[in-house]
Amino acid sequence: MRYTLLEQGDDELIVLKWPGTACSLTTDPHKRSLQAQLQQRLGLSRVYLVHRLDRVSCGIVVVALSQDVAAFHGARIQARGWTKLYVARLLAPGQGGSEALIGPHRRFLRTKRGRTEIVRSGGKPSSLEILAIGGSPGRRGELCALIQLHTGRRHQIRAILADLGAPLAGDRLYGGGEGPIYLEHVWLRFPGYPDGALRTVWAPAPQFREPWPSAVEAAIPRL
C-alpha cells in the first residue's frame, strides 16, 4: 500500500497519499494507482477521485464512493467552497528575498506535453497565495512555504513557483534541480456530504513529512 486510510464513512474516504503514487492511471494493470489500490482494498468496482494530487505530491485526498457524492463535491469545488493548504520546500529566489514571495499570485496556465506553462493569453486562470515562509530547517539555500490554493490546475504550484524564481527543490521539470521533492497537502476545509456542514481535516505527520520553520508552524493555528 502507498497510502494511509484516515477516515472511512458511508459516502467518502479521507486518504493520505504517499509521494510517488499516481492518483489514477489510464492503464493500470498492476493496480499501482491510489484509485486502483482503494478499489481493490474495498472490493468496489469504482471509487471516484474528487480531486487529485500530482504523483510527486503527498497528503490529503478525498475519495467519493458514489457518483452522487462525487458530483456534490465537484460542484462545491467549482464554487470555490474548499480551502486547501500545502507546505512546500523550494529554492530561495536569487532576487527580492523570501518576503517578496508572500501574498497572492495569479497566472494563466496551459499544459503542453505534460508540462504546465505560463501564458499571456489562451490559458486557464490560476491563483494561489503564499501565507508564510521561512528557511527550511537543515537545508541551506532552501525555503519552506505555506501555500493556499484558490484554483486547482495541473502542476499549478510547481509552475507558479518556478515563474517566481523559487521552484520546488528537486523538481527537474520546472528548474528545481535534482533531489527529493517535498509538497504536502496538509490541511483541508470542505462542505461535507450531504448537509454541506463544514468539515476540517488535518493530516497527521507521516514518516515522510519534513520539518517546518516556526513561521509556517505558527501560521496554521491562526487559520
PARO-605687 format. One record per residue (C-alpha): x, y negated, z. Coordinates in Angstrom, 2 decimals. Last residue first. Example, Ala and Ser with C-alpha at 12.3 -4.5 7.8 and 13.67 -1.06 7.14 Angstrom:
BEGIN
+---------+---------+---------+
|       u |       v |       w |
+---------+---------+---------+
|   13.67 |    1.06 |    7.14 |
|   12.30 |    4.50 |    7.80 |
+---------+---------+---------+
***
This chain:
BEGIN
+---------+---------+---------+
|       u |       v |       w |
+---------+---------+---------+
|   -6.37 |  -29.70 |   10.21 |
|   -4.37 |  -31.12 |   13.10 |
|   -3.31 |  -27.58 |   14.01 |
|   -1.61 |  -27.25 |   10.57 |
|    0.55 |  -30.38 |   10.70 |
|    2.70 |  -29.44 |   13.71 |
|    4.09 |  -26.23 |   12.22 |
|    4.87 |  -28.04 |    8.96 |
|    6.81 |  -30.84 |   10.65 |
|    8.47 |  -28.34 |   13.02 |
|   10.15 |  -26.53 |   10.13 |
|    8.81 |  -23.11 |    9.13 |
|   10.48 |  -19.72 |    9.48 |
|    9.90 |  -17.28 |    6.58 |
|    6.98 |  -14.85 |    6.45 |
|    7.94 |  -11.44 |    5.01 |
|    7.15 |   -9.41 |    8.14 |
|    3.62 |  -10.82 |    8.29 |
|    2.57 |  -13.78 |   10.46 |
|   -1.21 |  -13.65 |   10.87 |
|   -3.11 |  -15.44 |    8.09 |
|   -5.63 |  -17.98 |    9.36 |
|   -9.17 |  -17.65 |    8.05 |
|  -11.83 |  -20.30 |    8.67 |
|  -15.50 |  -19.76 |    7.89 |
|  -18.02 |  -22.47 |    7.04 |
|  -21.68 |  -21.43 |    7.07 |
|  -22.89 |  -20.87 |    3.48 |
|  -25.75 |  -18.59 |    4.51 |
|  -24.94 |  -15.58 |    2.32 |
|  -21.93 |  -15.40 |    2.21 |
|  -19.38 |  -17.59 |    3.95 |
|  -18.54 |  -21.13 |    2.92 |
|  -14.72 |  -21.45 |    2.83 |
|  -11.77 |  -22.52 |    4.97 |
|   -8.46 |  -20.88 |    4.14 |
|   -5.00 |  -20.91 |    5.71 |
|   -1.66 |  -19.22 |    4.92 |
|   -1.41 |  -18.83 |    1.15 |
|    2.32 |  -18.09 |    1.02 |
|    4.99 |  -19.14 |   -1.48 |
|    8.51 |  -17.85 |   -0.73 |
|   10.56 |  -16.87 |   -3.76 |
|   13.55 |  -14.54 |   -3.50 |
|   16.74 |  -15.51 |   -5.33 |
|   17.92 |  -17.09 |   -8.55 |
|   17.48 |  -20.65 |   -9.76 |
|   14.45 |  -22.90 |   -9.27 |
|   14.13 |  -24.01 |  -12.89 |
|   10.48 |  -23.13 |  -13.52 |
|   10.71 |  -19.53 |  -14.74 |
|   13.72 |  -18.83 |  -12.51 |
|   11.74 |  -19.50 |   -9.32 |
|   14.36 |  -18.81 |   -6.62 |
|   13.61 |  -21.96 |   -4.65 |
|   10.24 |  -23.31 |   -5.77 |
|   10.87 |  -26.35 |   -7.93 |
|   11.64 |  -29.80 |   -6.46 |
|   12.14 |  -32.24 |   -9.37 |
|    8.53 |  -33.40 |   -9.25 |
|    7.85 |  -31.58 |  -12.53 |
|    9.12 |  -28.38 |  -10.91 |
|    6.73 |  -28.91 |   -8.01 |
|    3.87 |  -29.39 |  -10.48 |
|    4.65 |  -26.21 |  -12.43 |
|    5.07 |  -23.92 |   -9.41 |
|    2.04 |  -25.24 |   -7.54 |
|   -0.22 |  -24.84 |  -10.57 |
|    1.04 |  -21.45 |  -11.75 |
|   -2.46 |  -20.77 |  -13.17 |
|   -4.92 |  -23.47 |  -12.16 |
|   -6.88 |  -23.54 |   -8.92 |
|   -7.85 |  -27.11 |   -8.11 |
|   -7.63 |  -29.16 |   -4.91 |
|   -4.73 |  -27.22 |   -3.42 |
|   -3.26 |  -28.26 |   -0.08 |
|    0.51 |  -27.89 |    0.34 |
|    2.66 |  -27.55 |    3.45 |
|    6.30 |  -27.86 |    2.41 |
|    9.61 |  -26.18 |    3.35 |
|   12.78 |  -27.72 |    1.98 |
|   16.07 |  -26.42 |    0.60 |
|   19.54 |  -27.95 |    0.32 |
|   20.93 |  -25.88 |    3.19 |
|   18.81 |  -22.92 |    4.24 |
|   18.76 |  -21.94 |    7.93 |
|   15.41 |  -23.53 |    8.66 |
|   13.89 |  -25.11 |    5.52 |
|   14.20 |  -28.87 |    5.99 |
|   10.87 |  -30.61 |    6.39 |
|    7.63 |  -31.36 |    4.59 |
|    4.02 |  -32.17 |    5.40 |
|    0.75 |  -32.76 |    3.55 |
|    1.81 |  -32.21 |   -0.07 |
|   -1.38 |  -32.70 |   -2.05 |
|   -2.61 |  -30.81 |   -5.10 |
|   -4.27 |  -31.67 |   -8.39 |
|   -4.97 |  -30.19 |  -11.80 |
|   -6.81 |  -31.49 |  -14.85 |
|   -6.76 |  -28.95 |  -17.70 |
|   -4.66 |  -29.77 |  -20.74 |
|   -5.42 |  -31.48 |  -24.03 |
|   -3.49 |  -34.63 |  -23.26 |
|   -0.26 |  -35.72 |  -21.58 |
|    0.98 |  -32.18 |  -20.93 |
|    2.68 |  -30.42 |  -18.02 |
|    3.39 |  -26.81 |  -18.94 |
|    2.37 |  -23.46 |  -17.47 |
|    4.34 |  -20.41 |  -18.63 |
|    2.95 |  -17.04 |  -19.70 |
|    3.24 |  -17.71 |  -23.42 |
|    1.55 |  -21.11 |  -23.17 |
|   -0.49 |  -22.35 |  -20.24 |
|   -1.60 |  -25.99 |  -20.30 |
|   -1.67 |  -28.36 |  -17.35 |
|   -2.74 |  -31.97 |  -16.82 |
|   -1.21 |  -33.42 |  -13.66 |
|   -2.20 |  -34.95 |  -10.34 |
|   -0.06 |  -35.24 |   -7.21 |
|   -1.36 |  -36.33 |   -3.81 |
|    0.97 |  -37.26 |   -0.93 |
|    4.43 |  -36.43 |    0.40 |
|    7.07 |  -35.80 |   -2.27 |
|    8.80 |  -39.15 |   -1.73 |
|    9.47 |  -38.09 |    1.87 |
|   11.81 |  -35.35 |    0.60 |
|   14.33 |  -37.71 |   -0.93 |
|   13.92 |  -40.01 |   -3.93 |
|   16.42 |  -38.33 |   -6.22 |
|   18.01 |  -34.89 |   -6.44 |
|   14.93 |  -33.17 |   -5.09 |
|   15.40 |  -30.55 |   -2.34 |
|   14.75 |  -27.06 |   -3.68 |
|   11.54 |  -25.46 |   -2.54 |
|   10.13 |  -23.12 |    0.10 |
|    6.33 |  -23.07 |    0.05 |
|    3.53 |  -23.03 |    2.62 |
|    0.03 |  -22.93 |    1.21 |
|   -3.29 |  -24.37 |    2.35 |
|   -6.65 |  -23.72 |    0.72 |
|   -9.89 |  -25.64 |    1.36 |
|  -12.93 |  -24.22 |   -0.46 |
|  -16.09 |  -26.14 |   -1.36 |
|  -14.57 |  -27.56 |   -4.51 |
|  -17.89 |  -27.25 |   -6.41 |
|  -16.25 |  -24.71 |   -8.74 |
|  -15.03 |  -22.81 |   -5.67 |
|  -18.57 |  -22.86 |   -4.35 |
|  -19.97 |  -21.40 |   -7.56 |
|  -17.34 |  -18.67 |   -7.62 |
|  -18.10 |  -17.72 |   -4.03 |
|  -21.77 |  -17.10 |   -4.75 |
|  -20.98 |  -15.40 |   -8.08 |
|  -18.59 |  -12.97 |   -6.38 |
|  -21.22 |  -12.23 |   -3.72 |
|  -23.82 |  -11.48 |   -6.39 |
|  -21.36 |   -9.38 |   -8.41 |
|  -20.72 |   -7.11 |   -5.44 |
|  -17.91 |   -6.20 |   -3.03 |
|  -16.20 |   -9.58 |   -3.10 |
|  -12.44 |   -9.92 |   -2.44 |
|  -10.99 |  -12.93 |   -0.63 |
|   -7.19 |  -13.19 |   -0.82 |
|   -4.93 |  -14.57 |    1.93 |
|   -1.16 |  -14.45 |    1.59 |
|    1.62 |  -13.76 |   -0.89 |
|    2.95 |  -15.35 |   -4.06 |
|    5.33 |  -13.83 |   -6.64 |
|    2.48 |  -11.96 |   -8.38 |
|    0.49 |  -15.19 |   -8.57 |
|   -2.54 |  -15.39 |   -6.30 |
|   -6.10 |  -14.85 |   -7.44 |
|   -9.66 |  -15.95 |   -6.69 |
|  -12.99 |  -14.18 |   -6.15 |
|  -11.45 |  -10.85 |   -7.11 |
|  -14.38 |   -8.49 |   -7.54 |
|  -14.31 |   -4.85 |   -6.46 |
|  -15.30 |   -2.04 |   -8.82 |
|  -15.67 |    1.73 |   -8.97 |
|  -15.52 |    1.99 |   -5.20 |
|  -13.84 |    4.69 |   -3.10 |
|  -12.72 |    2.15 |   -0.52 |
|   -9.00 |    2.95 |   -0.76 |
|   -9.08 |    3.49 |   -4.54 |
|  -10.95 |    0.28 |   -5.21 |
|   -8.59 |   -1.60 |   -2.88 |
|   -5.47 |   -0.25 |   -4.59 |
|   -6.90 |   -1.03 |   -8.04 |
|   -7.66 |   -4.66 |   -7.16 |
|   -4.28 |   -5.19 |   -5.50 |
|   -2.50 |   -3.89 |   -8.58 |
|   -0.45 |   -0.69 |   -8.50 |
|   -3.09 |    1.76 |   -9.69 |
|   -0.58 |    3.84 |  -11.75 |
|   -2.61 |    3.48 |  -14.94 |
|   -3.01 |   -0.30 |  -14.52 |
|   -3.78 |   -1.90 |  -17.86 |
|   -5.04 |   -5.47 |  -17.86 |
|   -3.56 |   -5.96 |  -14.38 |
|   -5.05 |   -7.45 |  -11.23 |
|   -3.83 |   -9.17 |   -8.07 |
|   -0.24 |   -8.38 |   -9.00 |
|    1.97 |   -7.31 |   -6.10 |
|    5.48 |   -8.76 |   -5.77 |
|    4.73 |  -10.62 |   -2.55 |
|    2.24 |   -8.91 |   -0.21 |
|   -1.46 |   -9.69 |   -0.35 |
|   -3.22 |  -10.29 |    2.98 |
|   -6.83 |   -9.24 |    2.46 |
|  -10.21 |  -10.55 |    3.56 |
|  -12.89 |   -8.20 |    2.26 |
|  -16.43 |   -9.02 |    1.21 |
|  -20.14 |   -8.21 |    1.46 |
|  -20.62 |   -5.53 |    4.11 |
|  -17.56 |   -6.63 |    6.03 |
|  -13.89 |   -5.68 |    6.09 |
|  -11.33 |   -8.01 |    7.66 |
|   -7.52 |   -8.25 |    7.68 |
|   -6.62 |   -5.46 |    5.24 |
|   -2.86 |   -5.67 |    4.71 |
|   -1.43 |   -5.39 |    1.20 |
|    1.15 |   -3.50 |   -0.84 |
|    0.00 |    0.00 |    0.00 |
+---------+---------+---------+
***
